[in-house]
């Protein structure tokens, strides 16, 4: 198990297992959107209210200042760039009639799905997908850490402290690189 600051970082296999445990298709779509954007949960909820923030031609989501409620945020606004899989995930997400549940309900769902497939739910929360995605980006694009930080709304120090040198296996790293392919057009 990979834990950073009390939050679980998932391997691709663990993510797939949790995703498969979500019986409802719309929960799987929500989970994909949360992972493949790396957005904060509140930002993802606000995106559902403002689908115009998705800029398909730019392969990005523009988050204006009102999208972010975090007081200590590093940037007033930012662009969230999407991978190839992220493009599909967000387009499906924006067609959903169902709305993201409260963060408390989402956290309970994530833990329940993890337990259902035999994973220890320690550290699994709404933050898991965000931290997992940033970790995967750092594995795939170690030379692009400043861009990854801006994408996530973090400083390089935050990224170095939390996301670099995580113990993914060689097989996991190869799978991660496939899933992040196309991020920022790379």
C-alpha positions in Angstrom: 0.0 0.0 0.0 1.3 3.5 -0.9 0.3 6.2 1.6 1.4 9.8 1.5 0.2 12.2 4.2 -2.5 9.7 5.2 -3.9 9.5 1.6 -3.8 6.4 -0.4 -2.1 6.5 -3.8 -3.5 3.8 -6.1 -1.7 1.6 -8.6 -3.5 1.0 -11.9 -4.6 -2.4 -10.8 -6.0 -1.1 -7.5 -7.8 1.7 -9.4 -9.3 -0.8 -11.8 -10.5 -3.1 -9.0 -12.2 -0.2 -7.2 -13.7 1.0 -10.4 -15.1 -2.4 -11.2 -16.6 -2.7 -7.8 -18.8 0.4 -8.5 -21.8 -1.4 -9.8 -23.5 1.7 -11.3 -22.1 2.8 -14.6 -22.5 6.5 -13.7 -20.3 5.9 -10.6 -17.6 4.5 -12.8 -17.8 7.5 -15.1 -17.6 9.8 -12.1 -14.6 7.9 -10.8 -12.9 8.2 -14.2 -13.5 11.9 -14.3 -12.1 12.3 -10.8 -9.0 10.3 -11.6 -8.2 11.5 -15.1 -8.6 15.2 -14.3 -6.9 15.2 -10.9 -9.3 17.9 -9.9 -10.4 18.6 -6.4 -13.8 17.2 -5.6 -15.5 20.6 -5.2 -14.0 21.6 -8.6 -15.4 18.6 -10.3 -18.9 19.3 -8.8 -18.7 22.8 -10.0 -17.7 21.6 -13.5 -21.0 19.7 -13.6 -22.7 23.0 -13.2 -20.5 24.7 -15.8 -19.8 22.4 -18.6 -18.7 25.4 -20.7 -15.4 25.3 -18.7 -14.4 22.2 -20.8 -12.5 23.3 -23.9 -12.5 20.3 -26.1 -10.3 22.0 -28.8 -7.6 22.7 -26.2 -7.9 19.3 -24.5 -8.3 21.2 -21.2 -10.7 22.4 -18.5 -10.4 26.1 -17.6 -11.1 26.6 -13.9 -11.9 30.3 -13.2 -11.4 31.8 -9.7 -14.9 30.9 -8.7 -14.3 27.2 -9.4 -11.8 27.0 -6.6 -12.8 27.5 -3.0 -9.5 26.6 -1.4 -8.2 29.7 0.5 -4.5 28.9 0.2 -4.7 28.2 -3.6 -1.5 29.0 -5.5 -3.2 30.3 -8.7 -6.3 32.4 -9.1 -7.3 30.3 -12.1 -5.8 27.4 -14.0 -6.0 25.0 -16.8 -6.4 21.3 -16.2 -4.9 19.5 -19.2 -6.3 16.1 -20.2 -4.8 12.9 -21.4 -6.3 10.8 -24.2 -8.3 8.8 -21.6 -9.2 12.0 -19.8 -10.8 13.5 -22.9 -13.2 10.5 -23.1 -13.8 10.5 -19.3 -14.7 14.1 -19.1 -17.0 14.0 -22.2 -18.9 11.1 -20.7 -19.0 12.8 -17.3 -20.5 15.9 -18.7 -23.4 13.9 -20.2 -24.5 12.4 -16.9 -27.9 13.3 -15.5 -26.8 12.1 -12.1 -24.9 14.6 -9.9 -21.8 13.8 -7.9 -22.9 13.0 -4.3 -21.8 14.8 -1.2 -18.1 14.3 -0.4 -19.1 12.3 2.6 -21.2 9.9 0.5 -18.4 9.7 -2.1 -15.8 8.8 0.6 -18.1 6.1 1.9 -18.6 4.7 -1.6 -14.9 4.6 -2.3 -14.2 2.7 1.0 -17.0 0.3 0.4 -15.8 -0.4 -3.2 -12.3 -1.0 -1.9 -13.5 -3.4 0.8 -15.7 -5.2 -1.7 -12.6 -6.2 -3.7 -10.4 -7.0 -0.7 -8.4 -3.8 -0.6 -7.6 -2.2 2.8 -9.6 1.1 2.7 -7.0 3.0 4.9 -6.4 6.4 3.4 -9.0 6.0 0.6 -11.0 9.2 0.2 -12.0 11.8 -2.4 -8.3 13.0 -2.3 -7.1 9.6 -3.5 -7.9 10.1 -7.2 -6.3 13.6 -7.2 -3.1 12.4 -5.5 -3.0 9.3 -7.6 -3.2 11.3 -10.8 -0.5 13.7 -9.9 1.7 10.8 -8.9 1.1 9.1 -12.2 1.9 12.3 -14.1 5.2 12.7 -12.2 6.1 9.0 -13.1 5.3 9.6 -16.8 6.7 13.1 -17.2 9.4 13.7 -14.6 10.9 16.5 -16.7 7.6 18.3 -16.7 7.1 18.7 -12.9 6.6 22.5 -13.1 3.8 22.0 -15.7 2.3 19.2 -13.6 2.3 21.5 -10.5 0.6 24.3 -12.4 -2.0 21.8 -13.8 -2.8 20.7 -10.2 -2.5 24.1 -8.6 0.5 23.1 -6.5 4.0 24.3 -5.9 7.1 22.3 -7.0 7.9 21.8 -3.3 4.5 20.2 -2.7 5.0 17.9 -5.7 8.5 16.9 -4.6 7.4 16.2 -1.0 4.4 14.1 -2.0 4.6 12.6 -5.5 8.2 11.9 -6.5 10.0 8.6 -5.9 6.9 6.6 -5.1 7.5 2.8 -5.2 5.6 1.8 -8.3 6.9 -1.4 -9.9 8.3 -1.4 -13.5 5.0 -3.0 -14.8 3.0 -0.4 -12.9 5.1 2.4 -14.4 4.5 1.1 -17.9 0.8 0.9 -17.3 0.8 4.4 -15.8 2.5 5.8 -18.9 -0.2 4.3 -21.2 -2.9 5.9 -19.1 -1.3 9.4 -19.1 -0.5 9.3 -22.8 -1.5 12.5 -24.6 -1.5 14.7 -21.5 -0.9 18.2 -22.7 -0.4 16.8 -26.1 2.7 14.8 -25.0 
